[in-house]
Amino acid sequence: MLLKFRGGLDSIVIKILLGLLIAAFAIWGIGPSMLNVGNQNVATVGETDVSAQRLFNEVQNRAQTMQQQFGGQFSSNEIITMMRLDDQVLQQLIAQAAVTQHMKDLGMRATNEQVAKELLAIDAFTLPDGSFNRDLMDQALRQAGVTEQELLNDIRDGISRGYLLNSLTDEKMATSNAAKALYTWRAERRKATMINFNAEDITDFSAPTDEELQQYYEDNKAGYMTPERRSYRYILATPNTFADRVEVDDEALQQDYNARINEFVQPEKRKLQQVTFSDKAAADAFLAVVNAGTDFVEAGASVTEFTAEEINLGEFTKEDLASFYNPTTAEEVFTLSDQGVSRPLQGIGGYSIYKVSEVVPANSRSFEDVKAELAETYQKERAIDLMYDFQKDLDIELDEEPNLDALAEKFGLNLAQVTNIDARGLGENGLAAVTTAEEYAVLSDITKRELGDEPEIMDIDPRDSDKGIFLAELTEIKAPEQRSFEDMKAEINTTMIAARKLEKAGELAEQAKARLEQGDDAIKVAEELNGISFDAKNVARTADANSNLSQNIRTLIFDLPKGQIDFERSAGNAGYVVVRVDEVRPGNPEERPTQVAAIVTELNAAMTNEIFAQYQAYLLNEYKPTVNNQLKQQLFNDQPIQ
């Protein structure tokens, strides 16, 4: 919460440690075995509780912020589900609670004077002249859904947490000399002469004889087997199965429209820019400059401490503006046309001048406009309901009669048949017999079945039960069979020719290496041995988007000392590449002090990570979090908390 007002803690180490702590809990996870039901705390760490209300408020605030960033395309609930915000925020709150519990055990507590100092320094609560304003604080707390006591507790915990985390490490662990040495190594560039021998270009090789092909077949016989093939049948039930059984109710569609009216009827908005002054004279002077033709943002940034990003407020409806500022401001701003500038308007923070950078017209879609869209959603949702009702009936019938023929007939469903298919979904003709995600789900299940297993209800997607279910029955397993030499002869011939071409390319690379070591010209060697010579003039240790070098060749270039020669397989075993290192240029750290400084920060972060791993292990062992998953689920599934 404090981070929400302050924009984060100042210390880079604290930022790193908090991030790692949160990540640690995300990695370790909170599973069903850690439930603690029957209270109004969604989690407990040691003796420190995470209240359900705190989690709910934090998740909703995060969702509303993201909703604005997405332009209102998704509801808060949709964002919570898509981004799994409830899990993310809970992990963060658990991480904070673990540190808080550790502080309690250590007897660490910030003084009232320290808390007051931090409170007075929060930018959101101060006027342009830097003075603290209680009205601004109250307004910000109301908008955040936070009480004053919660804020003070967070500030107190934040101060203590800063001391605790700073005690674990030191921002100056890495030395400049270490960073310079690392930069020298990283920034090294090399120049190399290279000769490429592409196996596909090789023509001078002996084709395999029938006897050699036969011997290769005998030596590798175990690799020339047909795949195991399975036959099965199945019943599939998805929302589409029941869509035709849904009768669309116009009255229900109208109710859905009314409930989602904010999606379809959007009032006119204004994109606003704002500059605030502590006194009216300064505001009047600024307005005169703007009216004379000076750009609003540039003028505001030059005469105030506001940045261009802070001057651009974003989009507001009239109602939003009245709520966030006051009705008078909203009334005046919404009388302005596009590019219009207001007079100085007095508010809590002083005298503000607004400019309308764009008028966003109202967008209204009537019930008739969206009726088809509503009907599609209605049909899909009701089809899912019918599918779940069907699943209950199917479960009962399956207990009494586990026979797919009878079940398909009773419920009027299609009984699909699949014959002699391998684990990849290919038929005996080599063509794909399985093409949809639903069919692959059935195939994945059937590969684990044994003959005689009774069918059972399975989710098409275990992560999303709304996608549907299936029942599958394995009817036959066709064991792998030996493929004959005649069937495999052409494939073996291709394999042996490719191997011989590659072997010949390796021999040519060996000859090229020997001649280069004797001092022969690389271009001449390449021409006489049917290779391709080229120069790599500025090779870096790490490839960029424009690099054509494979990683193993790049590694060879940096493994060889200057003047040395060797060769390596090219990418994809397409041939061989001979490399001679002609020049080595170490990086010069004196020319790049900014990059060296960045490496110092990087090294400190890496050392902090190493130290903090031990702190993570301690916290996770000392304070085993318990989570009331049932309560968490109720919070974000529109269910009342019991």
N, C-alpha and C positions, 0 to 999 in steps of 0.2 A: 504493500500500500504506500509506504513512504517513497518507494521508487517511483510510484505513479506521479507524485507531486514534485519530487526532486530531479527526476530524470535519470536516476541511477547514482550509485556511490562513486566518489571521485577516484579512489585507488584502483589502479588496473589490477593489482593482485587480488583485491577483494572481489572484483568483477569475475576474475578467473576462478577463484575459489568457489564463489556462489554458483557459477555455471557448472563447475565440476561436481559440486555437491548435488545439484538438481539432476545432472546427468547420471550420477551414481544410482540414485533411487529409480530413475527411469530404466537403467540397465538391470538392477537387481529385481525390480518389479514388486508388486503387491498382489499376492494371489489369494484365492478363495480360502486357503488354509489359515489366513491371518484375520478372520472375521472377528468382530466384537459387537454383537447386536444388542439391541435393547437400550440404547441411549441416544442422545441428541448430538453426540460428537461423531463425526464421520471417520475420524482417525485419532489414535493416541500414540504418542511417542514418549516412552518413559512415563513421566507424570505430566506431560504437556499435551493438551488436547487441541485438536483442530475441529472447530465447531462446524456443524452442517450449514449454519447461516453464513459463516465466513466463506466456506467453499462456494455456496450458491451465489453470493454477491460477487466474488472474484470472477467466477465463470461467466456470469451474466455481463459484467462490465467488459470483460475481454471480448465476449461475443458481440456486444453492441459496437465496440470499437471496430472490430473486423467487419461487421455488417456495413458500416459507413465506408470502409476501405473498399469493399466489394460493390459499392454503389447501390446497396439495397436489393441486390439480386437474390439474396438468400435471407431467410428468417434467422433469428438468433438460434432457435432450436436446430435448424438445419446445419448451421455453422458448428454448433456444439457437437453434433453427431459426426459431421464430416471430418472435423479437425481433432475429434476426441479431446475437446478442451477440458472436460471434467477430469479425465485421467491426467492430462498435462498439469493442470493447476493443482490437483491434489498432490501430485508428486512434488511440486514446488513447495506447497505448504508443509508437507511432511519433512522436506529437507530443512525448511526454516525452523520447524518445531524441534528437530534433532539438535540443531545448533543452539536453540533457546534452552533446551533441556541441559545441554552441556554447560552453558553459561550458568544456569542455576546451580549445577553441581559444583562449579568452580567458585561460586559466590560472586560472580561478576554482575554489577548493576550500575547503570549510568546515573549520575546525580541529577537533581532537578535543574541545576544551573546548566548542565550540558544539554538537557532536553530543551530548555527554553532557548538556548543559543541556536540549536538546530531548527526549532520551530520558526524563529524570527528570520531565518535565512532561506526559507522556502519561497521560491520565486512566485509561485501561484498566489501567495498571500500578501505580496508587497505591491505598493503603488509605484508609479514610474520614478518617484524620487527616492525609492529604496526603503520607505517606511512601512512597517507592518500594518495591515488593515484587517481587523477581525471580521468585518462584513464579507470580505473576499474569502476568508477562510471558511466561514459558515456556508457560503454559497458553494464553494468547491466541495466541501464535505457532503452537502446535500446531493449534489450531482453524482458524487462517487458512492453514495449510499453507505457512508462511514460515519460513525460517531466520533466525537472529539476524544473520548477516552481511548477508543481503538487507535486513533492516530497517535496519541501520546505514548501508548504502549508500543506501537510499532517504532516510533522514534527512539524510545529507550532501548528496545531490543536491537535496533539498527546500530546504535552507538556501541553497545556492548559487543555485538557481532563483529563490528569493524576491528575493535581491539583484539578479539579472539583470533580472527582470521589473519590479521597482520602479525600476530605472534608466531604463526606457523612458518613464516617465510620472510624473505628479505628481497625487495625489488632490485637489489644490487648484487645478487649472487653471481651473475655472469660478468666476466671482465671484458673490457674492450679488446684486449689482446686475443682472447679466445674468439671473439666475433670477427676480428680481422683475419685470423687464420682460417676460419670457416668460409669467410667471403672469398679469400684468395683461392681456396679449393673449389668453391661452387662456381665462381665466375670464370674459371679457366676456360680458354678456347683453344681448339686444336685444328690444324690443317693436315689433311691426309690425301695421299694418292691411292686410288682404288681401281681394281679391275674386277668386273662382274662376269661370271660364267653361268649363263642361264641353261639349266638342264634341258629345257624344251628345244633349245637351239642345237643341241648335240645331234650329229648325224653319224658320227664315226663310232659305232658300237655294234656288237654282234647280237643278232636277234636270237631269242631262246629257241632251242630245238624242241620237238615234240617230247623227246626223252627228258629234257630239262623241265618242261612244263609238267610232265607226269610226276617227276620226282618232287617238284615244288608242291604239287597237290598232295602227295603222300606225306610230305613233311609237315604240312599245315592242314591236314584233313579235319582236325577238330574245329577249325575256324570256318568250315564250309558246311554248316548245318542249316536246315530251314528253321525259322523261329517257331517257338511254341504257338499254337493257334487255339483260340477258344471260341466256342459258340454259346450264345446266351440269349435270353429274352428279358424284356423289362417293360414296366409300366411307368410312364412319366406324367407327373402332375405339376403344372406350373400355373401362375396366375392367368396366362393366356388360355389354359384349358377351360377356365370357368368364365372368361370374359363375356362370352355370348349368353351366359345365363343371368347376367346382370341387367336389370331394368333400370334405366336412368330416370330419376325422379326430379322433375323441374323444380319442385319446391325445395328439395335438398340442395340442388345446384344454386338456387338463389341464396340459401343460408350460407353455403360455402363462399359465395361471392361477397356477402355482407361481412363474413368473418375475415376475409382477405382484402377488404376494401382498400387498405393502404398500399397494396401492390398494384391495384388497378386505377386508383384515383390519386394522383400525385399533384399537390398544389404547386403554384408558381414558386420558383426559388430565385434567390439572388446569390451570385458569387461575389463575395465581399472582400475588400481590403480595408484595414483599419490602422490608424496611428493615434496614440493617446498621449496627451500632454498634461502636466500637473496644473498648469494655469491657462486661462482663456487667452491671454495675450499671445502666448507662444502658439496656441492652436490657430488663432486668427492670422498670425504671420505665416504659418505653414500653408493655410488655405489660400492666402494671396499668392504665394509662390506657385502652388499647384494650378490655380486659375490662370496664372500667367503662361502656363504651358509646360511646366516642369513635370516629368514623370512622377506619379504618385509614390510608387515604391522606392525609386531612387532617392527622391526628396525625403521620404520618411526614414530610410536607412541612414541618410547622411546627417540628419539633425536629431535623431533619437538613438537609443541603444537597441531598437528593434531590428531584427534581420529581415531580409526579404521573405523568408519562409514564415516568420511570425506575422508579418504584415498581411500576407495572404491567408485569410481566415477559412476559406472554403465555402461550401454551399449552405444556405439557410432558407427554411420556409419562414413565413411571417410568424407563425406560432413558435417555431424554434427560437427565433431572434427575441421575441417577447419574453420567453422563458429564460433564455440564457443571459439577456441583458435587461431590458425593460420594455413595456408596451410603447412608450413614447419613441424610443429608438426604432422599434419595429415599424411603427406607423410612418415615421419620416423616411426611413430607408426605402420602404416599399412604395413611396411616391416618386422615387428617383427612377429615371430611365437608364438605359444602358450607357455606361461610362459617366453617369451622374455622380456628383460629389456633394455630400451633405454639409450643412453648417456644423460648427462645434456643438456636440451634444454632451451634456453633463451626465456623468454616471459615477459609480462607486470608485472607479480608478482614476477619475479626473475628467478631462474634456477630450472626447473622441471625435475624429472625423472619419467618415466612411466613404468609400468609393464602390460603386457597382461596376465590377469588371465584366459582368455578363448577366443577362436576364435569361433564366432557364424557364421556358414556357411550361404552363401546367400540362400535364399529360393525363387524359381521362379516357379509360376504356369502359364502355358500358357493359351491362350484363350480356346483351346480345353479342357484343364484340368478342367476349371471352367464353361464351357458352360452350363452344366446341372443346376448348381447352379444359374447362371445368368438367365437362362430361367425360373426357378422356381420363383425367385424374380420378374422378368419382368411380368410373368403371374399373380402373386398375386397383383402387383401394378396396372396393367391394369384392372384386375377384380374389384378392388376397384373403379377405375374410372368409369367403366361400371355400377357398383352398384349405384354410385351417380347420373349418368345420368338417370338410371332407376327410382331412387327416385323422380327426377323432373317430369318425365312423369307420375309416379304413383300419385303424388300429384295432378296433373291436372285432371287425370281421376277420382280420388277419390272425387273431388269437384263435378264432373258431375254425377257420378254413384257410390255411396258408397255401392256397392254390391260385396261381396267377390267372389261369383261364377263367376260373369262377369269379375272381375279383374284377377282372376286366369286364366280364359280361354284366355283373351286378351293377357296376358304377358307370357303365357305358364308356369305358376308356379304351384306347388303342393298346394292343399288346404287340410291341415291336420285336422283331427277330433279327439277330445278327449272327452270321455264320463264318467260321474260320477266319478270324481276325487276329492280328498279332498285337503286341503290347503298344505299338506305335499307332494303332488304328488303321493299319494297311491290310487290304484283302490279299488273296492269293495272286491277283493280277498286278499287285504292287501299287494300286491306286488307293487313295484315302477313302475309307468307308465310314469314318467318323469325322465329322466336320464342325459340329457345334459344341459350345461349352458344356451344355447339358449332356450330350453324348459322351464327351470326354470324362465327365464326372462319373457316369455309369461304367465306362471302360476301366477307369482307375480303380473303382471298387471291385469289379469283376476279376481283375488280375490278382486280387488277394483272396478270392473265394476258393473253396474246395467243392468237388462234386458232392451233392447231397445236402449242402448248406441250405437251410430254409431262408426264403426271402425276408428281409427286414426293411423297415422304412428308413431311408437315408436322405439327408439334406443334400441338394445339388451343390450348395456352397455352405459349408459349416459356419462361415463367418456371417452369412446373411440368409436366415431361414425363409425370408420372403421370396426367394428365387424359386422355391419349389422343392419337391421330393421325388424319389423314385424307389421302386422295388425291382430288384434284379435277381435272376435265377440262372446259375451256370448249368448248361445242358451237356457240354462235351469239351474235353481237352484233347487236342491233337498234339502228341509229343513231337519234338524236333526230329527230323529225319536227315540222313546223310545226303548231300547233294552230289550228283555224279560228276566225274571229271569232265565229261562232255558239256554239261551245263555250265561248268566253271571255267572252261578252257580259255574263253575270250577274256574274262576278267583277270585270270592269272597271267595271261600274256601281257595285258596292259600293265599290271603291277610289276612284272619282271622287267619290262622295257623301261618303265619309269625309274626303277632302282638302278639299272645299268647306265642310264643317262646321267643320273645323279652321281654315280660312282665315277664316271668318266669326267664329269665337271670337277670332282674333287681331285682327280689326277692332274687335270690341266691347272688347277689352282696351285697344286704342289710344284709343278714345273714353273709357273709364273713366279712363285715365291723364290725359288732357287735362282732364277735369272735376275730378278730384282736385287737379290742379295749380292750378285756378281757385278751389279752396276749397270745392267741393261736399261734402256729407256722404256718407261711404262707403256707409252703409246705403241712403240714397236712390238713389245711383247704381246700386248692385247691384239694387235692386228694379226700377228703370226699364229697365235693360239685361238683365234676366233672369239675373243672376249671383247668387252666394252670398257675402255679406260675413261675415268672422269676424276675430277678433283672435288673434295669436300673442303671448302675454304674456311669455314667459321663454325666448327662443330661445338655445340654446348653439351654439358653433361645431361641436361634434361631436354627432351624433345619439345618443340612448340608445334602449333597447329599447321605450320607450313613445312614441317620436316618430312622427308621421304625415307630417312634411315630407320631401319628396324632397331629395336633396343639392343639385340645381341651384337650387332655391328657397331653401334655407338659404344657399347661397353668395351668391345675389343679396342676401339680407337683410344679409349682412355686408360686401358690396361697396359698398352704397349709403351715402352720408353721411346723417346724421340729417335728416329732412324731405324727402329725395329720393324720387322715385317712378319705378318702371319695371315691366316685366312680362317673364315668361319662360314657356316651354313647361312644362306640368305633367308629372309622371312618366308615362312611356309614351306621350307625345304625345296625352294624353287631352283636352287643352285648353290654356288659358292662365291664369296667375295674376298678378294685379296686386299689387305690394308697395309700401307706403309705410312707411318706417322712422320710428317715433314717438319712440323712446327708446334711448339707448346708455348702458349701465352697465358701465364697465371693472371688472375684478377688482381687489380690494384686497389686495395681498400682506401688509400689516401684520396682517390678520385671520387669515391662514393660514400662520404660520411653518413648520408641519410640512410643508405641501405645497411651500413654497418650498425647504425643505431637500431634499425629494425631487427637485425639479427640478435642484438643484445636483448631486446624485448622478447624475441622468440625463445632464446635460450632460457631466460628467466621463467617464461611461461612453461617450458618443458620441465624445468627443475621444480617449479611449483606443482606441476601435475604429478611428478614422481613423489614429492613429499606428501601431497594431498591424498594420494592413493592410500597411504597408511592411515590418514585421518578418516577417510571414508570407511575403511575396514573397521576402525575402532567404533565409529558411530553405529554402523550397521550391526556390529556384534553387541555393543553396549545397550543400544535402544532398539529393540525389535518392534517395528511399527505394527499396530493392529488396525485393521480397516473394516468399517461396517459397510460392506459392499451393497447390502440390501438397502440401507438408508441412502447411499449414494445413488443407486439406481432410481429410487423413488424421487429424489430431488430433480432428476432430469428426464423423467418419463411422465410428467404431469400427474403423478400419483400423490395422494395425501400422505403426509408423514404420520404414522401411527404413534 
